[in-house]
Amino acid sequence: MKFSPCLVSLLFWIPATAWSQTRVAPIKAPVGIPGLAAAGAGGESASGAAQLGAAPVLSYPTAFRGMSAAYKAAEARYLSSIDAVLSIPRSERTFSNTAQALAHADAAFSEATTGPSFMTAVSPDKRVRRMAEAIDRRMSGLGIRLADRQDIYEAYKDVAAKGEPLTGEDKRLLEKTLLGYQRRGMGLSQQQRDKLNAIRKRLSDLAQAFEKNLREVDDGIEVEPSRLEGLPQAYIDGLPRTADGKVKIGLDYPSYRPFMELAKDSSLRRELHIKFDNRAAEKNLPILTEVLALRKEMSGMLGYQSFAHYAIEERMAKTPERVAAFLQRIKDLLAGPAKAEEERLLSEMRREEPSAASVPNWDRGYYAGKLQKRLYDLDNEEVRQYFPVDQVVAGTMEVYQNLLGLRFEEVAAQAWSPDVRLFEISDAPTGRRIGHFFLDLYPRPGKYQHMAAFPLISGRELPDGSYRQPVSAMVGNFTKATGNQPSLLLHSEVETFFHEFGHLMHQTLTQARYEEFSGSRVARDFVETLSQMAENFVWQPAVLDKLSGHWQDPSRKLPPELLAKMLSARNFNMAMFELRQIGLASLDLAYHTLAGTIDPMAVYERVWAELGLPAPTPGTHFPAAFGHLMGYAAGYYGYLWSRVYAQDIFARFEREGIDNPAVGMSYRREFLETGSSREEELSLRAFLGREPNEEAFLRYLGLAASEPPAS
């Protein structure tokens, strides 16, 4: 599912016959978060400080009946608001009564449509998901029509022509809005714009279908229990059983990854790997081919050399040539270390299979695990025992609250699933409530299969001058607790949780005035920066002391000797991992720059061969499951690009103290509260006190001196 920055946000009062109404109400004590006090009655903080904005009413569809009518009512209100603005005589139009009023109308519509959009990812009811998808398609069509309305564009042009002395976010809003219209082809003829709109509508429908096909994959392999050698009993206990006594290994990550790393039966690993890399292949490969052709046609009509040139123009990188040069530079640095790592992995396999000429894709995780254990004597299952999910959640919150001057309190709310939790965020010094976030951490049928933070309510200034408090949700798929033990996380999963929590903070601590600049609505190649920076914290001893606690005795923290092994192994196979990231970024870039008709599989195989990556397994079709191609079109390079800035930011924490609240508050002020209300480069300079550079990034890759430069 792709959430439009303009169509995901706040809550709106929808009749209870359509959406259930969930009011936030404080419970007596914050659950599982050390050192936090309970909220006072009525949602105020214990200090009695006044709150900005009303306590949110969280609405989401629990039944499909009435959803369509509720959406149509919201749409009618939205269009009526637009008509009211456009009725103002042209000579009387101002920024306040036109551009700002239209921005408020956009945000109000977002409030009304958040529920259906989000339910496509999390609702347990298939009928709700289907209705939500239909509403999303209608909403997408509305967005395309509105973006093509000449009268709205002329209204913005009238405001610009008036020449009011705008500054700050007001000036930025008007400039970016006008640029957006120009990039959508408002200078073309009506016939050409009609064709563009048809292409955009088709692209939206195709992207939704691609992601829906992946979401609803329900395949796997059925295995006799006697063939599960090497797998932990807790993992086996959590697997579903078939009627004939077999266990089913699904293609969701909590099932797939441990199996590929630990199961001793190579033939079963091969069978599961082939199914995994063929997810939705029959449906999604034709969709991908059409999407790439339509993007090429659209960007050509707008006068761009390729879709990548169109997409990257508004990002930090500015041009695909600059991206390609960046990827090539890092690839050249990694080529030697990656080759050495590959040879080392093959040597490990040859300890069991002396005649092996290469490591098959389905054996890579298994032998990497064995090699890591032999080199570092590191047992990831042993590490997992120290990271029960409740301890990780509580410890993560403790770290963030201390660093950023916050307080988290769990509050009661009836959510879309019984195991979903809701937390209130307040400013620690003043007690002012800032926002809320949900945690939805366990898999269920039809749910979004990865881990992500979804902005449900965007913080923004309301017409009356108050500030709308944001709400976000972290959606994940951690292994569920079994009858014998709680949900236990691998350290890599702890890192992922800390990463996504970084997105939550970016989304909920915003102080941007307009939804357009709120939270993580930053340049696409910067959006992962702050969360990638946060990953570094889970390798710090002081932080791990808060995150860990053996599930049988929480007072037993991660032992120093185990941490030492983890730190030694941190960069294990790092070059191979980053080279694959370069492969994915290069594939995405190639899809969106090459001329002519694109054959997704042929380009995939060529890019992999050029980079020296392991050849795809015959009969598999990975691009059909490469979901980032829909939402991150020509943007996957951003994961590596943003890592440069992430490591540069973390270098300041390294120098001045990872638990230094002064640095934390500077980070909160310059990045989290600012959003994209100014250029990202300005925020970086404000926090770093200098121009950003690649030095810390190269140290992270092990390609430069290990000591951070002195400040």
N, C-alpha and C positions, 0 to 999 in steps of 0.2 A: 504494500500500500504506500502511495506517495501522498504526503500531506502538503498541500499548498501553503506557503507562508501567509497568504491572505485569507485562507479559509479554514484555519484551525485556531481556536482561541477560547474565548470565555464561555460562560454559561448564560443561558437565557431562560426565562420562565416559560416552560412548555406545559400545556395542560397535563395534569396527572394521568389522564386517560391514555396519553401517548407515551410519556416517559416517566419513570419513577423518580420521585424527588428525594434526594438524600441530603439532609442538612447536616453540616459539620457540628458535632457536639463534643465538648471535652469530656474525657474520662478522668478518673481520680488521680491517676499517676502515669507518667511516661513509662512505657513498657520497654525494659531491656536497654535503656540508655543511661549509663552511669552519670551521676552528678546533675540531673535535671529535675527541676521542680514542676509540679502540676500546674495547669492553667487554672485561672479563677473562673467563677461562674460566668455564664454568658459569653464565653469565648475570649474574655480579656485575659491578659497576662497576670501573673500573681502580683506584679507591681501595680496593677490597676491603670497602667498607661493606656491612653486612648489609642484606638486602632484607626488606620487609614483604610477606607473602603469597607463595604458591608461584608459580613461573614458569608462565604460563598454557599450557594445552593448547588450541589453537584448533581447534574442530571444526566441520565443515560438510559437508553431504551432497554427494557427488560422483556418486552413483547413486541412483535413486529406490527401488530394492529395499531393503527393510529400514527405510525412513524411518517408515512407519506403525507398525511394531512398536516401534521405538525411542521414538516419541512415546507410544504406549500405556503403555510401561513407565514413562516419566517421569510420566505422568499418575497411574498407580497409586501411585507413590511419594509424589506430592504429596497425593493424597487420604488416603493412609495417615498422613502427617504431620499433616494436619488432624484426622483422627479421634483420633490420639493426644492432641492438645491438648484436644479437646472431651471426652475421657474424664476429665479432671481434675474432681473434684467442685466444684460451684459455689462452695462456701464456701472452697475452697482456691485459687481463681483469683487470680493476681496479674498485674501488668503484665509481669513477666519471663517467667512460664511460660505466659502466654496471648497477650497482644497482641504482645509481642516475638517469641515463638515462631512465631506465625502470619506475622509479617513475614518472618522467616527462611525459612519454608516457601514463601511467595510468591516470594522471590528465588531460592531453589533451583530452583523450577519454571522460572523465567525462564532460569536457566542451561541447563536442558535443552532449551529451545525456541527459543533464539536462532537456531540454524542454519537451520531451516526457514523462519522468518519472513524472515530476511535473504535467503535464496536466491530468494524470489519476485522480488527486485529485481535480482539479479546472476548467477544461475546461467546458464551457456551452454547447459545441457541443458533442453529444453522439458519433458521428462518430470519432471525434478526440480522445475521451477517449478510444474507442475500438481499434483504431490503435495504440495508446500509450501503451495500455495493451499488444498488440501483439509484439510491439518493446521491451517492458520490458521482455517478455518471451524469445525473441531471445537473448537479452542482458544477461539475466541470464544464458542461455545455453552457451553463449560465455565465461562468467566468469568461469563456471564449467570446460569447456575444457581447458582454459588457466591455471587454477590452477592445472591441472593434467599433464601439459607438463613437461616432465622430463628434456628437454633441458633448459627451463627457470630455473628450480630448480638447475640444475648443474651449470648454470651461476652464481647464487648467491653463491653456494658452492665454486666455483672457487675464487670468491672475498674474501670470508671468509678465505679460505686456504692461500691466499696471505699474510694475517696478517698485513694489513695496520694499523697504529696507529690511529684508528677512535675514535672520542669523541662525546659527546652530541647527537644531533638528528641523525647524520650520523650513529653512533654506534647503537643507538636504532632502527633505521630503518632496518638495516641489521639483527639485532638479532630478531626483531619481525617478519620480513618477513620469515626468515628461520624457526622460530617456527610455523608460520602459515602453511607452507608447511608440516611440520611434523604432525601437527594436522589434516591435510587433508588426511593423509595416504600415503605419498610418500614412506614410508618404506614397503608398502604392494606390493603384486604381481600386475601385470597389470590387471589380471582378477578380482581381488578384487577391484582395483581402478575403473575399468569400472562399477562394480556393485554399488560402492559408488557414482559415478557420476550420475548414473541413479536414485539413491535414492534422491540425492540432486536436480536433475532437477525436479523430481516428487514433492518434498517438495516445491520447489519454485512455481510451477504451482498451487499447492493446496493452498498455502498461498495467492496468488493473487486472486484465486477464492473465498476464504473465505472472504477476505476484500471487493472484488467487490460485493459480495452478500449483505453484510451489507450496503455498500455505496448506493446501488440501491433499498433498501427497500422503498416502497412508500405506506405504509399502514396507518391505523388509524381508527378512529370511526367518524361517522356522527351523529350529535346531533341537536335536535331542539333548537333554541335559547332560548326558555323558560326554558330549563334545565341547563342553565349556571350560576345559582346563585352562588355568591361568587367570581366570576372572575372579574377582573378590566375591565372597558369598553375599555380601550386602547388595552388590550389583545384580547378582542372579536373582536374589529374593525380590527385587523390584521389577523384574521383567514380567510381562503378561504371559499367561498360559493359554495354549490352545486346547480344544476339546480332547485331542488325542495325547495330551501330556507333554507336548513340546513347548519350548519357550520362543517368543517372537522378539527378534532384535529389530527395532525400528530404525528409521533414517533420521530421527531427531538427534540433535547433538549429544544430549545426555546418554543416549543409547549407543550412538555410532562411535564416538571418540574413544571411550574406554575399551570397547570391543576391538577396535583397530590397533590399539596400543598394547593390549594385554592378552588377547585370545591367542593361544598357541597354534590353533589349527589354521594354517595358511590358506587352505582351500576355502574355508568359511570367510576369512578376511577378504579373499578375492571376490567371492560372491557378493558380499555386502558392499564392497567398494564399487563394483560395477553398477549395482543398483543405485548407490548414492550419487555417482557421477552421471546417472541417467534420469535423475529426477525430472519429471514433466517434460522429457526430451521430445516426445512425439508432438506435444502441443506447443511447446515453447520455441523450438527452433524455427518453425515458420513464422511465429510472431516476431522473433528477434530479427529475422531477415527483413520483414516488412518494416519494422520500426527503424532500422538503420537506413533503409531506402527513403522512408518518409522524412527522417531528420535531414538527410542529405538534400532532398528536394526543397524542404522548407528553408534551410539556411541559404541555399542557392538563390531562391526567390528574394531573399532579404539582402542579397549582394555580398554574401560571405564566401570565402574560398572553401570552407567546409563547416560542418556542424561544430567541430572542435573550436574553430576560430570564433564562431558565434557564442558558444557557451563560455569560453575562457575569458572573453573580452572583459567581463564584469568581475572577474576574480583577481586575486593578488598576482597571479602569474602573468595575466594579460594576454599571452599568446601561446599556442601549442608548440611553437618552435622553442620557446624558453623552457617549457615543460620537457620536451624531448631532450634538450641539452642537459637539463638537470638529471633526468633519468639515466642518460648515457654516462654522465660524470660519476654518478654513484655506482652504476653497473661496473664501470672500469675499475673502480676501487675495490669492489666486492668480488670480482671474477676470480682472483687468485685464492683468497680465503674460502670461497664457496667450492672451488674445485678440490681443495684440500679436505674440506668437510665431507664432500661426496666420496672421496677415496677412503676416508676413515670409516664411513658408514658401510661401504662395500666390504671393507676388511672385517668389520664386525659380523656381517652376514656370512662371510666365508669361514668364520669360526664354526658354523653349523653346516654350511653348504659350500665346501671348498671350490666347487666348479662354477659358482655363480659368476656371471659376467657383468651383471648390473643388478640393482635393487629394484624389484617391481614396485609399482606405486602402492599396492596393497600391503607390502611388507615394510614400507618406509617407517611408519609410526612404530611398529613393533620393534624393529632393530634399533631405531633411535632410542627407544626406551631402555633396551638392554645395554646399549652403549653408554648412555648417560648413567645408568646404575653402576656399570663396571668402572667408569672413569671417576665418578664422584661418590660412589656408594650411596646414591640418592634414590630412595624409594618414594615415589610420589604418593603411593597409598599410605605410607607412614605419615607423610606430611599432611595428607588430607584429614587425619584423625584430629589434628589441632585446629581445624577450621570448620566447626559447625556453623551453619548459616546464621543462626541467631546471634552468635558471638561476632561474626563478621559484620553483620548489619549494625549491631550496637557499637562495635569498635570503630567502624567507618564513620558513624555519626559523631562519636566522641572526637575523633580527629578533626573532622570538618568544623564542628561547632567551636572547638578551641582555637583553630587557626583563623577562622573567618568571623569570630565574634557572634556566634549564633546560638540558638537553643532549639532543640527538636522535642516535640511532645506527641506521643501517639494519641489520636482521637478516634472515637467510635464512628463508624460509618458503614452502612449497608452498601457494599460495592457489587460489582457484576459477578464476583465469585467469592465464596466464603473465606478463602485463604488470602484475600487481598487486604493489605494494611494501609492505613492513612495516617500521615504525620503533619503536624503544624510546624511552621518555621517562624521564629521570632528573633528580633535583634536583641542580643544578650544585654547590652548596656541600658537600653531604653525599655525593653519589654514589648516593643511595637511588633505586632504580627505582620509578617512579610508575605507568607503564602503557604501552600500545602503541596504535598506530593504523595502519590500512591506507590506501593510496592506490590507487584504482581509477578511472583518469582518462579512459579512452577508450571510445567507443561499440562495441557489438556487438549482434547481434539479440536481442530479448527483454529487453534491459537497461532498467532505470529510465532515463528519458530526460532528466532534469533534473540538477541538482547538489545534493547534500545530504550531511549528515554523519549517519551512523547509529550510535547507541550499541549496540554488540554486547555489552559487558560493563559493567555499572554498578558503580562503586566503592561499597563498603559495608563495614561492620564485620561480620565473621563471628562465629558463636557462640563461637569460641575466643578472641576478642579481637583477632585479626589483621585486616588490612585487605585486601579483595579489590582487586587492581589492575585498573582499567578498561581496556577496549579499544573503540575506535571505528573506523569506516571512512568515508572520504570517497569518494563515488561521483560521477563526473562524465562528461562527454562532449566532451572537447576534440578538435579535429581531429587525426587521426593524422599522423605523419610520412610524408612521401613519399620516393621514392628520391632526390630532389634536395635536400631540406632537412628539418630536424627539425620537430616540432610547434611552431608559433609562435602566441602568444596576442595577441589584442587587449588593449588596456589595460583594457577593461571586463571581460574574462575574468580578468585579473590581479586586479582588484578582487573578482570573485566568488570566486576561489580564496582570497584573503586573508580574505574573509567566512566561507567555510566552514571555514577553518582556525581561525577564532575559535570556531566551534561545537565543533571537535575539542578545543580547549583547555578549553572549558567542561565538556565531557563527561569528559575524562581527568584533569583536575587536581583533581577533586572530593575533598573530605574529609568529606562528609556521612556520617553513621552509617547511615542507612537508604536503601535503594534508592528509596523514595518521594520523597526529597529530593535525590537524586544528580544531579550534572551539570546538564544543561539542562532538568531537570524543574521548571521554574519556571512562573509564571503565563503563560498563552498570549500575553498582550499584552506580556510582557517578554522572551519567549524569543529574539527577534531583536535585542534591544538591544545586546548585547556584540559581536555580529558586525557589526552596522551601525556601531558605533563604530569597529571595526577597519578598515572601508573607508577611513576618513580617512587612514590611514597611507600608502596607496599613492599619495597625492598629495604626499607630503613628499620633497623632493630627497634627503635623506640615506637614506631608505628606498629610493627608486627607484634609487639608486646600487648598492644590494645586489641588487635584483630584476632589473636589466637587464644585458645583455651581448650584443652583436650575435652572431647565430648563426654568422657566418663568422669573427668575432674577438671572443671574450668580453671582452677587455680594453677594447673600445670600449663605453663606457657610453652611456646615453641622453644625447644632446647637450643642453646647457643651452638652446639656442635652440628645440629641439623640445619640451622640457619647458615652456618659457615659453608656447608655443602651446597645449599641452595644458591648462595652468592657466587660460589665457584662455578656453578653450572648455569648461572643466569644467561650468559651469552653463548650457551651451547647451541651449535648449529645456527647461530644468528645470521651468518652470511647467506646461508641457503634460504632462510626464512625471508630475509629482506630482498634477496634476488627474486623470489617468487612474487613478492609484493611489486617489484619492478615489472615482472612479467604481467601481472594483472593490470597494472597501470598502462603498460605498453599495449596490451591487447585492447583495452578500452580506447586508448588514443588512436590506435590503428583503425578500429571499427569506425571512428568518427572523423578520420582524415583521408582515408584512401579513396581514390576516384573509382568510378565504375560500380558494378554490382558486387556486393559483399557476400562471400560464402563464409559464414561464421566459423565453421569447422576448419576450413582451409587456412584462414587467417590465424586462428588459434594455434594450429599445428606449426605454422611458419614462425610465429613469434616465439613459441616455446623452443623451437630448434635454434633460432638465432641467438637466444639468450643462454643456450646450453642447459635448459631445464629438462627434467625427465620427460620423455615423450609420453603423450596421453595414452592411456590403456586402450587398445583397439576395441571398438564397439561402444565406447563411452562418449558422452556429449556434454562435457562440463559447461560450455557457454549457455546451455538451456537452463542451468540453475544459477547462473551468475546474476543474482538479483540486483546488484549495484548498477547494472547496465540500464535499469529503468530509472531509478531515483538519482543516480550519480553520473549521469551520462557525460562522458568526457571529463569526469571529475575524480576517478579513482586515484589518480596521482596525488590527490590531496592528502591521503593518509601519510605518505612519505614526505611530501612537501611540508605539511603542518608539523611533522616530527622535528624538523629543523628548528622551528620557533618554540616547540614544546621543550626541547632540551635546553635551549637558550634561556627560557623562563626559569626552568628548574635550577639552572646554574646559580641564579641569584639566591634561591632557597638554600642550596648547598653552601654558598659562601656565608650567608647571614644567619642560617639556622632553619632547619626544616619545620621546627615548631615555633618559629619567631612570629608572634602575632602582629608585629609591625609590618613584616613582609606580607603576611596573610591579608591584612587589611588593605595594603597597597594593591595586592592582587585582586581583592574583591572590588575595590574602587575603580581600578583602571581597566579591568576586563569584565568581571561578572555584572557589575551594575551598568556598565556602559553599553553592552551589546554592540550594535553597529551604528550607534548614533554619531560615530565619527569613523574615519578610515582606520582599518585595523593596524596599519603601520604606525599611526599616531599613538594608539594604545600601547603598542610594543615599545616605542621610544619612551613613553611616559613611565612605564614600569622598569625598563632596563636602564634608563638614563643614557642611552647610546643607540646607535644603529644595530639591529640584529645581525648575527653572523652564524656561520656553520660550524664554528669550533666545537661547541658542546655536542652537536650532532655527530661529528666525526669521532669524538671520544666515546660517545654512546655505542658507535659501531665498532669500537676497538681499533680505529684507524688513525688515532692521534694520541698525544700524551694524555695520561690519565688524570692529571691534576687540573681542576678548573682554574682559569686565569684569575689573578688577584683583582679585586675591585679597585 
